């Protein structure tokens, strides 16, 4: 094979210096494409094998987790049912429940053991050692597992069993224990052992799909390889020329290849010709053009950098600042003239930032690094007064043979505050949603199990389910309303609002809650309540938040008084409690979104921090206001004033 000069465009051929046999084989393009194809095939097979393994493990973990959840649900339900049946000596019903649960849920062992070790119920009747429940049984002997107190010695606890459900998973076996407290008679435990089954057809169904995809991918890779091999002859010839140049076998002028090898070879020859023509241009003219363009661009770059909200510093290999925009000077609290030309160690005093800059400049690392620094004693952008958080992002900048670093400075104070608020909100909101859902599930199970036998129990369960569902609806409505307020899309549906019906709903929701906490809840209403103009759902939501907060933060034995007055032009609704009270510092911020009082007693009570914010915003949209009078450890009074027929804001 012969190579042509770049200026001949393939019309004249010149002899090619002899090259080793490996390079002649390379001209066919097989070596390069073969190594790429093999490497791609290995990556594809490794990815498919990893995907198959991960899929298999995910299926196994999902099945194990599902089985553990099932055992926990079955055990908790059986334990609660047994607690309800022990006082009535319903031993046959307990044994029937244990037997049915063992059969229905494929349990290896399911039994109820008293604290003294006697078995009162077992899926295997032969294992039962107690025919009749005693009036009382001992509760202070050590259990079979050797329960001990915190000091490590055998304890004389009231119950030898753990006070909470316990589930252990070893290999494919689940061992669970659930405490049972028979009021006035003693303690017992429900023991469950079950296997985790991994059905073959379920586990390998996904593997078949992965294998099919892998086979199709390999076939496609083979087709791509065959097509690429035909196109690589020219690339092989170009590579052979470059290797010969590197070995000193040919000169740069002989790098051209035959145009007959295809469009790639023709493009290569044109590129070589253009390169030679470009080299003949005068170096002085190029230098003048470069200098002129740099001067013209420098002014534009300076203006662009100064317009940026982020601070930008350029540090050279001598750790001197070569460029600084206005934002960086403001963040570093110094004049730009003092920063440019100075050593970066005199401008930035954070050791972590300086260490990252040195690592970039010395070449120790070429990766971008980021360091966050909090400056105390100055007000951040959030207005909290706790300090400003600056993020220093350092990345390498290569220009010719010198090393330099670009330092970007961002004020992330507001972002940090927002992240903390969001995390706190998510945690509290999750708990607020979980509590009513848990109560609904438990009372629904009780109604399904005992409702047919006892209509009173069923009625009580349905009443609780209704209350919790309405509570859940209020929590979700609060979140949606706050989002609408922030987006500016909240709209009031104005209509006549009958206050007598509204306060009837309020009584039905909170009287049972007050009775559970032994709190005296009193409604002082006038003989005749007026009909006001507003959005009933939003007003009810605001009133609910005020009364609900009063009950939530009032200890047992306290009182909450709801007083309503109407003078013809406005409605005055006040809620007075004998609760914890609010400090002056917290009272100034209690209506802020996500804010909760710093009182340790309040922090133990869950809440989203949105109720009062939403209540005030809703009432303000109606043209009203909510005010607070409070005294620490004596109680608080929230007063809502609402125009009777005012237009919405």
C-alpha positions as CSV (number, residue, x, y, z in Angstrom):
1,X,0.0,0.0,0.0
2,X,1.2,3.6,-0.8
3,X,0.7,6.9,0.9
4,X,0.1,10.2,-0.9
5,X,1.4,13.7,-0.2
6,X,-1.2,16.1,1.3
7,X,-0.8,18.4,-1.6
8,X,-1.4,15.8,-4.2
9,X,-4.9,15.1,-3.0
10,X,-4.4,11.4,-3.7
11,X,-3.3,11.9,-7.4
12,X,0.3,11.0,-6.9
13,X,1.5,8.1,-4.8
14,X,4.7,7.9,-2.8
15,X,6.3,4.8,-1.3
16,X,5.6,4.1,2.3
17,X,8.5,3.2,4.6
18,X,8.3,-0.4,5.7
19,X,6.5,-1.0,9.0
20,X,6.2,-4.0,11.2
21,X,3.6,-6.6,10.3
22,X,1.4,-5.6,13.2
23,X,0.9,-2.2,11.6
24,X,0.0,-3.7,8.2
25,X,-2.7,-5.7,10.0
26,X,-3.8,-2.5,11.7
27,X,-4.6,-1.0,8.2
28,X,-7.6,-3.2,8.0
29,X,-8.9,-1.6,11.2
30,X,-9.3,-4.9,13.0
31,X,-7.1,-4.3,16.0
32,X,-8.8,-1.1,17.1
33,X,-12.3,-2.1,16.5
34,X,-11.7,-5.6,18.0
35,X,-10.4,-4.2,21.2
36,X,-13.3,-1.8,21.4
37,X,-15.8,-4.5,20.6
38,X,-14.3,-6.9,23.2
39,X,-14.2,-4.2,25.8
40,X,-17.8,-3.1,25.1
41,X,-18.9,-6.8,25.2
42,X,-17.3,-7.3,28.6
43,X,-18.9,-4.1,29.9
44,X,-22.3,-5.2,28.6
45,X,-22.0,-8.7,30.0
46,X,-20.8,-7.4,33.4
47,X,-23.7,-4.9,33.5
48,X,-26.2,-7.6,32.7
49,X,-24.7,-9.9,35.3
50,X,-24.8,-7.2,37.9
51,X,-28.4,-6.3,36.9
52,X,-29.4,-9.9,37.2
53,X,-27.8,-10.2,40.6
54,X,-29.3,-6.9,41.9
55,X,-32.7,-7.9,40.6
56,X,-32.5,-11.3,42.4
57,X,-31.3,-9.7,45.6
58,X,-34.0,-7.0,45.4
59,X,-36.7,-9.6,44.9
60,X,-35.4,-11.6,47.9
61,X,-35.2,-8.6,50.1
62,X,-38.7,-7.5,49.1
63,X,-40.1,-10.9,49.8
64,X,-38.3,-11.0,53.2
65,X,-39.5,-7.5,54.1
66,X,-43.1,-8.4,53.1
67,X,-43.0,-11.5,55.2
68,X,-41.7,-9.6,58.2
69,X,-44.4,-7.0,57.9
70,X,-47.0,-9.8,57.6
71,X,-45.7,-11.6,60.7
72,X,-45.7,-8.3,62.6
73,X,-49.2,-7.4,61.6
74,X,-50.5,-10.9,62.4
75,X,-48.7,-11.0,65.8
76,X,-49.8,-7.5,66.8
77,X,-53.4,-8.3,65.9
78,X,-53.3,-11.7,67.8
79,X,-51.7,-10.1,70.8
80,X,-54.3,-7.4,71.1
81,X,-57.1,-9.9,70.5
82,X,-55.7,-12.2,73.3
83,X,-55.5,-9.2,75.7
84,X,-59.2,-8.5,75.1
85,X,-60.1,-12.2,75.6
86,X,-58.0,-13.1,78.7
87,X,-60.2,-11.2,81.2
88,X,-63.3,-13.1,79.9
89,X,-61.6,-16.5,80.0
90,X,-62.3,-17.0,76.3
91,X,-59.6,-19.7,76.1
92,X,-61.3,-21.6,73.3
93,X,-61.6,-18.5,71.1
94,X,-57.9,-17.7,71.8
95,X,-56.8,-21.2,70.8
96,X,-59.0,-21.1,67.7
97,X,-57.4,-17.7,66.7
98,X,-53.9,-19.2,67.2
99,X,-54.7,-22.3,65.1
100,X,-56.4,-20.3,62.3
101,X,-53.5,-17.8,62.2
102,X,-50.9,-20.6,62.0
103,X,-52.8,-22.3,59.1
104,X,-53.7,-19.1,57.2
105,X,-50.2,-17.5,57.4
106,X,-48.1,-20.7,57.1
107,X,-46.5,-20.3,60.6
108,X,-43.9,-22.9,61.7
109,X,-44.9,-22.2,65.3
110,X,-47.6,-20.0,67.0
111,X,-48.3,-20.2,70.7
112,X,-49.2,-18.2,73.8
113,X,-47.1,-18.8,76.9
114,X,-47.8,-17.5,80.4
115,X,-45.0,-15.8,82.4
116,X,-44.4,-19.0,84.4
117,X,-43.8,-21.0,81.2
118,X,-47.1,-22.8,80.8
119,X,-48.5,-22.9,77.3
120,X,-52.2,-21.9,77.1
121,X,-52.6,-21.9,73.3
122,X,-50.6,-23.6,70.5
123,X,-51.1,-24.4,66.8
124,X,-50.2,-28.0,67.9
125,X,-52.8,-28.9,70.6
126,X,-50.3,-31.5,71.9
127,X,-48.0,-28.7,73.0
128,X,-50.7,-27.1,75.3
129,X,-49.8,-27.6,79.0
130,X,-52.6,-25.7,80.6
131,X,-56.2,-26.7,80.2
132,X,-57.8,-23.8,82.1
133,X,-56.7,-20.3,82.8
134,X,-55.9,-19.6,86.5
135,X,-57.4,-16.6,88.2
136,X,-53.9,-15.2,88.5
137,X,-50.4,-16.3,87.6
138,X,-47.0,-15.2,88.5
139,X,-45.4,-12.4,86.5
140,X,-42.0,-12.0,88.1
141,X,-40.0,-15.1,87.2
142,X,-37.3,-14.8,84.5
143,X,-38.5,-15.8,81.0
144,X,-37.0,-18.6,79.0
145,X,-34.6,-16.2,77.2
146,X,-33.1,-15.0,80.5
147,X,-34.6,-11.5,80.6
148,X,-32.5,-9.2,82.8
149,X,-32.7,-5.6,84.0
150,X,-30.5,-2.8,83.0
151,X,-27.8,-3.7,85.6
152,X,-27.3,-7.1,83.9
153,X,-28.7,-9.2,86.8
154,X,-31.9,-11.2,86.8
155,X,-34.6,-8.7,87.4
156,X,-37.8,-8.8,89.5
157,X,-39.8,-7.0,86.9
158,X,-43.5,-7.0,86.9
159,X,-43.3,-8.7,83.5
160,X,-40.4,-10.8,82.2
161,X,-41.3,-10.1,78.7
162,X,-40.2,-7.1,76.6
163,X,-42.5,-4.2,76.7
164,X,-42.5,-3.9,72.9
165,X,-42.9,-6.3,70.0
166,X,-39.7,-8.1,69.0
167,X,-38.9,-9.6,65.6
168,X,-35.6,-11.4,64.8
169,X,-34.6,-12.6,61.3
170,X,-32.0,-15.3,61.0
171,X,-31.3,-16.6,57.5
172,X,-34.8,-17.5,56.2
173,X,-36.4,-17.8,59.6
174,X,-38.4,-15.2,61.4
175,X,-38.8,-15.4,65.2
176,X,-41.2,-12.9,66.7
177,X,-42.4,-12.2,70.3
178,X,-45.3,-10.0,71.3
179,X,-46.2,-9.0,74.9
180,X,-49.7,-9.7,76.2
181,X,-51.0,-8.0,79.4
182,X,-54.0,-9.7,81.0
183,X,-55.2,-6.9,83.2
184,X,-55.2,-7.9,86.8
185,X,-54.2,-11.5,86.1
186,X,-50.6,-11.5,84.8
187,X,-48.5,-11.3,81.7
188,X,-47.9,-13.6,78.7
189,X,-46.3,-13.5,75.4
190,X,-47.2,-14.6,71.8
191,X,-44.4,-16.5,70.1
192,X,-44.3,-16.9,66.4
193,X,-41.8,-18.6,64.1
194,X,-42.2,-18.6,60.3
195,X,-40.2,-19.3,57.2
196,X,-39.4,-16.9,54.4
197,X,-40.3,-18.5,51.1
198,X,-38.6,-17.5,47.9
199,X,-40.8,-18.9,45.0
200,X,-38.6,-20.0,42.1
201,X,-41.0,-18.7,39.4
202,X,-41.2,-15.2,41.0
203,X,-37.4,-14.8,41.5
204,X,-36.4,-16.0,38.1
205,X,-39.1,-14.4,36.0
206,X,-37.2,-11.1,36.0
207,X,-33.9,-12.9,35.3
208,X,-35.4,-14.3,32.1
209,X,-36.2,-10.7,31.0
210,X,-32.7,-9.6,31.9
211,X,-31.3,-12.5,29.9
212,X,-33.5,-11.6,26.9
213,X,-32.4,-8.0,26.9
214,X,-28.7,-9.1,27.3
215,X,-29.0,-11.4,24.2
216,X,-30.6,-8.7,22.2
217,X,-28.0,-6.2,23.2
218,X,-25.1,-8.6,22.3
219,X,-26.7,-9.2,18.9
220,X,-27.0,-5.4,18.3
221,X,-23.4,-5.0,19.4
222,X,-22.3,-7.6,16.9
223,X,-24.1,-5.8,14.1
224,X,-22.6,-2.4,15.1
225,X,-19.1,-4.1,15.2
226,X,-19.4,-5.5,11.7
227,X,-20.5,-2.2,10.2
228,X,-17.8,-0.2,12.1
229,X,-15.1,-2.7,10.9
230,X,-15.9,-1.8,7.3
231,X,-15.6,1.9,8.0
232,X,-12.3,1.7,9.9
233,X,-9.8,1.0,7.0
234,X,-9.1,4.7,6.6
235,X,-8.8,5.2,10.4
236,X,-6.3,2.3,10.5
237,X,-4.2,3.9,7.8
238,X,-4.2,7.2,9.6
239,X,-3.3,5.5,12.8
240,X,-0.4,3.7,11.1
241,X,0.9,7.0,9.7
242,X,0.8,8.6,13.1
243,X,2.6,5.6,14.7
244,X,5.3,5.8,12.0
245,X,5.7,9.5,12.6
246,X,6.0,8.9,16.3
247,X,8.7,6.2,15.7
248,X,10.6,8.6,13.4
249,X,10.1,6.5,10.3
250,X,8.5,9.2,8.3
251,X,8.2,13.0,8.4
252,X,5.1,15.1,9.0
253,X,4.9,15.9,5.3
254,X,4.3,12.2,4.5
255,X,1.3,11.8,6.8
256,X,-1.2,11.8,4.0
257,X,-3.1,8.6,3.0
258,X,-4.8,7.5,-0.2
259,X,-8.1,9.2,-1.0
260,X,-9.5,5.8,-2.3
261,X,-9.9,4.7,1.4
262,X,-13.0,6.8,1.8
263,X,-14.3,10.2,2.9
264,X,-12.4,10.0,6.2
265,X,-9.1,9.7,4.3
266,X,-10.1,12.6,2.1
267,X,-11.0,14.8,5.1
268,X,-7.7,13.8,6.7
269,X,-5.7,14.9,3.7
270,X,-7.6,18.2,3.5
271,X,-6.9,18.8,7.2
272,X,-3.2,18.3,6.7
273,X,-3.1,20.7,3.8
274,X,-5.0,23.4,5.7
275,X,-2.7,22.9,8.6
276,X,0.4,23.4,6.4
277,X,-1.2,26.6,4.9
278,X,-2.0,27.9,8.3
279,X,1.5,27.4,9.5
280,X,2.8,29.6,6.8
281,X,0.9,32.6,8.2
282,X,3.0,35.1,9.9
283,X,3.5,34.6,13.7
284,X,3.6,38.3,14.2
285,X,0.2,38.9,12.6
286,X,-1.3,36.1,14.7
287,X,0.2,37.5,17.9
288,X,-1.2,41.0,17.1
289,X,-4.6,39.6,16.5
290,X,-4.5,37.6,19.7
291,X,-3.4,40.5,21.8
292,X,-6.0,42.8,20.3
293,X,-8.8,40.3,20.8
294,X,-7.7,39.7,24.4
295,X,-7.8,43.4,25.1
296,X,-11.2,43.8,23.6
297,X,-12.6,40.8,25.4
298,X,-11.1,41.8,28.8
299,X,-13.5,44.7,29.3
300,X,-16.5,42.6,28.4
301,X,-15.4,39.8,30.7
302,X,-14.9,42.3,33.6
303,X,-18.4,43.7,33.1
304,X,-19.9,40.2,32.8
305,X,-18.1,39.0,36.0
306,X,-19.3,42.1,38.0
307,X,-22.9,41.4,36.9
308,X,-22.7,37.9,38.5
309,X,-24.3,37.3,41.9
310,X,-21.6,34.7,42.7
311,X,-18.2,35.8,43.8
312,X,-15.4,34.8,41.5
313,X,-11.6,34.7,42.3
314,X,-8.8,33.6,39.9
315,X,-5.7,32.4,41.8
316,X,-2.4,31.8,39.9
317,X,0.4,29.2,40.6
318,X,2.0,31.7,43.1
319,X,-1.2,31.8,45.2
320,X,-1.8,35.4,44.1
321,X,-5.3,36.7,43.2
322,X,-5.3,37.7,39.5
323,X,-9.0,38.6,39.2
324,X,-11.8,39.5,41.6
325,X,-15.3,40.6,40.8
326,X,-17.5,42.8,42.9
327,X,-19.5,40.0,44.5
328,X,-16.3,38.3,45.8
329,X,-15.1,41.6,47.3
330,X,-18.4,42.0,49.1
331,X,-18.4,38.4,50.4
332,X,-14.7,38.8,51.6
333,X,-15.5,42.2,53.1
334,X,-12.5,44.0,51.4
335,X,-11.9,46.4,48.5
336,X,-11.2,44.9,45.1
337,X,-8.0,46.9,44.8
338,X,-6.8,45.3,48.0
339,X,-7.6,41.8,46.8
340,X,-6.2,41.8,43.3
341,X,-2.4,41.1,43.4
342,X,-2.5,40.0,47.0
343,X,-1.8,36.5,48.3
344,X,-4.9,34.5,48.7
345,X,-3.8,33.6,52.3
346,X,-4.3,37.2,53.3
347,X,-7.8,37.4,51.7
348,X,-9.3,34.0,52.8
349,X,-8.6,32.8,56.3
350,X,-10.4,29.4,56.2
351,X,-7.8,26.6,56.3
352,X,-10.1,24.1,54.4
353,X,-10.5,26.5,51.5
354,X,-6.8,27.3,51.3
355,X,-5.9,23.6,51.4
356,X,-8.3,22.9,48.5
357,X,-6.8,25.8,46.5
358,X,-3.2,24.5,47.1
359,X,-4.2,21.0,46.1
360,X,-5.6,22.3,42.8
361,X,-2.6,24.5,42.0
362,X,0.0,21.9,42.9
363,X,-1.8,19.2,40.8
364,X,-2.5,17.0,43.8
365,X,-6.1,16.8,42.7
366,X,-7.8,17.9,39.5
367,X,-11.3,17.4,40.8
368,X,-13.7,20.2,41.8
369,X,-14.0,20.6,45.6
370,X,-16.6,22.5,47.6
371,X,-16.2,23.9,51.2
372,X,-19.0,25.5,53.3
373,X,-18.1,28.1,55.9
374,X,-20.3,29.7,58.5
375,X,-19.5,33.2,59.6
376,X,-20.8,34.1,63.0
377,X,-21.7,37.5,64.2
378,X,-23.4,38.9,61.1
379,X,-26.9,38.6,59.8
380,X,-27.4,36.2,57.0
381,X,-29.8,36.6,54.1
382,X,-32.4,34.7,55.9
383,X,-32.6,37.4,58.5
384,X,-32.2,34.9,61.3
385,X,-29.1,36.6,62.7
386,X,-27.4,33.3,63.2
387,X,-24.6,34.0,60.6
388,X,-23.9,33.7,56.9
389,X,-23.1,30.4,55.3
390,X,-20.7,30.8,52.3
391,X,-19.9,28.0,49.9
392,X,-16.5,28.1,48.3
393,X,-16.3,26.0,45.1
394,X,-12.7,25.5,43.8
395,X,-12.0,24.1,40.3
396,X,-8.8,23.9,38.2
397,X,-8.1,26.2,35.3
398,X,-5.4,25.2,32.8
399,X,-3.8,27.8,30.5
400,X,-0.7,26.8,28.6
401,X,1.8,25.4,31.1
402,X,0.7,27.3,34.2
403,X,-1.7,26.0,36.9
404,X,-4.4,28.2,38.4
405,X,-7.6,27.8,40.4
406,X,-11.0,29.4,40.0
407,X,-12.8,30.1,43.3
408,X,-16.6,30.6,43.2
409,X,-18.3,32.0,46.3
410,X,-22.1,31.6,46.9
411,X,-24.2,32.7,49.8
412,X,-26.2,29.6,50.7
413,X,-27.7,30.9,54.0
414,X,-31.2,31.0,52.7
415,X,-30.9,27.5,51.2
416,X,-29.7,26.1,54.5
417,X,-32.6,27.7,56.4
418,X,-35.0,26.3,53.8
419,X,-33.5,22.9,54.0
420,X,-33.8,22.8,57.8
421,X,-37.4,24.1,57.6
422,X,-38.3,21.5,54.9
423,X,-36.8,18.6,56.9
424,X,-38.5,19.7,60.1
425,X,-41.8,20.0,58.3
426,X,-41.5,16.6,56.6
427,X,-40.8,14.9,59.9
428,X,-43.7,16.6,61.8
429,X,-46.1,16.2,58.9
430,X,-45.3,12.5,58.6
431,X,-46.1,12.0,62.2
432,X,-49.3,14.0,62.0
433,X,-50.4,11.8,59.1
434,X,-49.3,8.5,60.6
435,X,-51.2,8.9,63.9
436,X,-54.8,9.1,62.4
437,X,-54.0,6.5,59.8
438,X,-52.8,4.1,62.6
439,X,-55.9,4.8,64.7
440,X,-58.2,4.2,61.7
441,X,-56.5,0.9,60.9
442,X,-56.7,-0.4,64.6
443,X,-60.3,0.6,65.1
444,X,-61.3,-0.8,61.7
445,X,-59.7,-4.1,62.7
446,X,-61.5,-4.0,66.1
447,X,-64.8,-3.2,64.3
448,X,-64.4,-6.1,61.9
449,X,-63.5,-8.6,64.6
450,X,-65.8,-7.6,67.5
451,X,-68.4,-5.4,65.8
452,X,-70.8,-8.2,64.9
453,X,-70.8,-9.4,68.5
454,X,-71.1,-6.1,70.2
455,X,-73.0,-3.2,68.4
456,X,-71.7,-0.8,71.0
457,X,-68.1,-1.6,70.2
458,X,-68.8,-1.2,66.5
459,X,-70.5,2.2,67.1
460,X,-67.6,3.4,69.1
461,X,-65.1,2.2,66.5
462,X,-67.0,3.9,63.7
463,X,-67.2,7.1,65.7
464,X,-63.4,7.1,66.2
465,X,-62.8,6.2,62.6
466,X,-64.9,9.2,61.5
467,X,-63.1,11.5,63.9
468,X,-59.7,10.4,62.7
469,X,-60.7,10.6,59.1
470,X,-61.8,14.2,59.6
471,X,-58.6,14.9,61.5
472,X,-56.6,13.5,58.5
473,X,-58.6,15.6,56.1
474,X,-57.8,18.8,58.1
475,X,-54.1,18.0,58.1
476,X,-54.0,17.5,54.4
477,X,-56.2,20.6,53.8
478,X,-53.8,22.7,55.9
479,X,-50.8,21.6,53.7
480,X,-52.7,22.3,50.5
481,X,-53.9,25.6,51.7
482,X,-50.4,26.8,52.7
483,X,-49.1,25.7,49.3
484,X,-52.0,27.7,47.6
485,X,-51.2,30.8,49.8
486,X,-47.5,30.6,48.9
487,X,-48.4,30.3,45.2
488,X,-50.9,33.1,45.4
489,X,-53.6,30.8,44.1
490,X,-55.8,30.6,47.2
491,X,-59.4,31.6,46.4
492,X,-62.2,32.0,48.9
493,X,-65.6,30.5,48.1
494,X,-67.8,33.2,49.6
495,X,-71.2,32.3,50.9
496,X,-73.5,32.6,53.9
497,X,-72.0,30.7,56.9
498,X,-74.3,29.4,59.6
499,X,-72.4,29.6,62.8
500,X,-74.7,27.3,64.8
501,X,-73.9,24.4,62.5
502,X,-70.2,25.3,62.5
503,X,-70.0,25.1,66.3
504,X,-71.9,21.9,66.4
505,X,-69.2,20.4,64.2
506,X,-66.6,21.9,66.6
507,X,-68.2,20.3,69.6
508,X,-68.5,16.8,68.1
509,X,-64.8,16.9,67.1
510,X,-63.2,18.1,70.3
511,X,-65.5,17.1,73.2
512,X,-64.3,13.5,73.1
513,X,-60.7,14.6,72.8
514,X,-61.1,16.9,75.9
515,X,-62.8,14.1,77.9
516,X,-59.8,11.7,77.1
517,X,-57.4,14.3,78.6
518,X,-59.8,15.2,81.5
519,X,-59.9,18.8,80.2
520,X,-63.0,20.9,80.8
521,X,-64.1,22.2,77.4
522,X,-66.7,25.0,77.7
523,X,-68.5,26.8,74.9
524,X,-70.0,30.2,75.8
525,X,-72.2,31.1,72.9
526,X,-74.9,33.8,72.6
527,X,-78.5,32.7,72.4
528,X,-78.6,33.5,68.7
529,X,-75.6,33.3,66.4
530,X,-75.5,35.5,63.3
531,X,-75.1,34.3,59.7
532,X,-71.7,35.7,58.4
533,X,-70.4,36.0,54.9
534,X,-67.3,34.0,54.1
535,X,-65.7,30.7,53.1
536,X,-67.1,28.1,55.5
537,X,-64.4,25.5,55.0
538,X,-61.6,28.0,55.5
539,X,-63.2,29.6,58.6
540,X,-63.8,26.2,60.1
541,X,-60.2,25.3,59.4
542,X,-58.9,28.4,61.3
543,X,-61.3,27.8,64.2
544,X,-60.3,24.1,64.4
545,X,-56.6,25.1,64.6
546,X,-57.2,27.5,67.5
547,X,-59.3,25.0,69.5
548,X,-57.1,22.1,68.6
549,X,-53.9,23.9,69.7
550,X,-55.6,24.9,73.0
551,X,-56.4,21.2,73.8
552,X,-53.0,20.0,72.6
553,X,-51.0,22.3,74.8
554,X,-53.1,22.2,77.9
555,X,-52.1,19.5,80.5
556,X,-54.6,17.1,81.9
557,X,-57.0,18.6,84.4
558,X,-56.9,22.0,82.7
559,X,-59.7,23.9,81.0
560,X,-60.4,25.5,77.6
561,X,-63.1,28.1,77.2
562,X,-64.5,29.0,73.8
563,X,-66.3,32.4,73.9
564,X,-68.2,33.9,71.0
565,X,-69.6,37.5,70.8
566,X,-71.3,39.4,68.0
567,X,-71.9,43.1,68.0
568,X,-73.7,43.4,64.6
569,X,-70.6,44.4,62.6
570,X,-68.0,41.7,63.6
571,X,-67.7,38.3,65.2
572,X,-65.3,38.0,68.1
573,X,-64.2,34.4,68.7
574,X,-61.7,33.7,71.6
575,X,-60.1,30.6,72.9
576,X,-58.7,30.8,76.4
577,X,-56.7,27.9,77.9
578,X,-54.8,27.1,81.1
579,X,-51.9,25.5,79.2
580,X,-48.1,26.1,79.1
581,X,-48.3,29.7,77.9
582,X,-45.9,31.3,75.4
583,X,-42.8,33.3,76.2
584,X,-42.4,36.8,74.8
585,X,-39.6,35.6,72.4
586,X,-41.8,32.8,71.0
587,X,-45.0,35.0,70.9
588,X,-43.3,37.4,68.4
589,X,-42.8,34.5,65.9
590,X,-45.5,32.0,66.7
591,X,-47.4,32.9,63.5
592,X,-44.4,32.2,61.3
593,X,-44.5,29.2,59.0
594,X,-43.0,26.0,60.5
595,X,-42.0,27.9,63.7
596,X,-42.7,26.1,67.0
597,X,-42.1,27.4,70.5
598,X,-38.7,26.5,72.2
599,X,-40.4,25.3,75.4
600,X,-39.2,21.7,76.0
601,X,-42.8,20.7,76.9
602,X,-44.0,21.9,73.5
603,X,-41.2,20.1,71.6
604,X,-42.4,16.8,72.9
605,X,-45.8,17.3,71.3
606,X,-45.9,16.7,67.5
607,X,-47.1,19.4,65.1
608,X,-46.4,20.8,61.7
609,X,-46.0,24.4,62.7
610,X,-48.5,25.4,60.0
611,X,-51.8,25.7,62.0
612,X,-51.5,29.3,63.3
613,X,-49.9,30.5,60.1
614,X,-52.7,29.2,58.0
615,X,-55.4,30.4,60.5
616,X,-54.1,34.0,60.4
617,X,-53.7,34.1,56.6
618,X,-57.2,32.7,56.1
619,X,-58.8,35.2,58.5
620,X,-56.8,38.1,57.0
621,X,-58.2,37.1,53.6
622,X,-61.6,37.6,55.1
623,X,-60.6,41.0,56.4
624,X,-60.2,39.9,60.0
625,X,-57.3,39.3,62.4
626,X,-56.0,36.9,65.1
627,X,-54.3,38.3,68.2
628,X,-52.6,36.6,71.2
629,X,-52.4,37.3,74.9
630,X,-50.3,34.9,76.9
631,X,-48.5,34.4,80.2
632,X,-46.0,31.7,80.7
633,X,-47.3,28.7,82.8
634,X,-50.7,30.4,83.1
635,X,-52.2,30.0,79.7
636,X,-53.0,31.8,76.4
637,X,-55.9,33.5,74.8
638,X,-56.2,33.7,71.0
639,X,-58.8,36.1,69.8
640,X,-60.2,36.0,66.2
641,X,-62.2,39.0,64.9
642,X,-64.1,38.4,61.7
643,X,-66.3,41.0,59.9
644,X,-69.8,39.6,59.5
645,X,-70.3,40.8,55.9
646,X,-67.0,42.2,54.8
647,X,-65.6,41.7,51.3
648,X,-62.8,39.2,51.0
649,X,-59.3,40.7,50.7
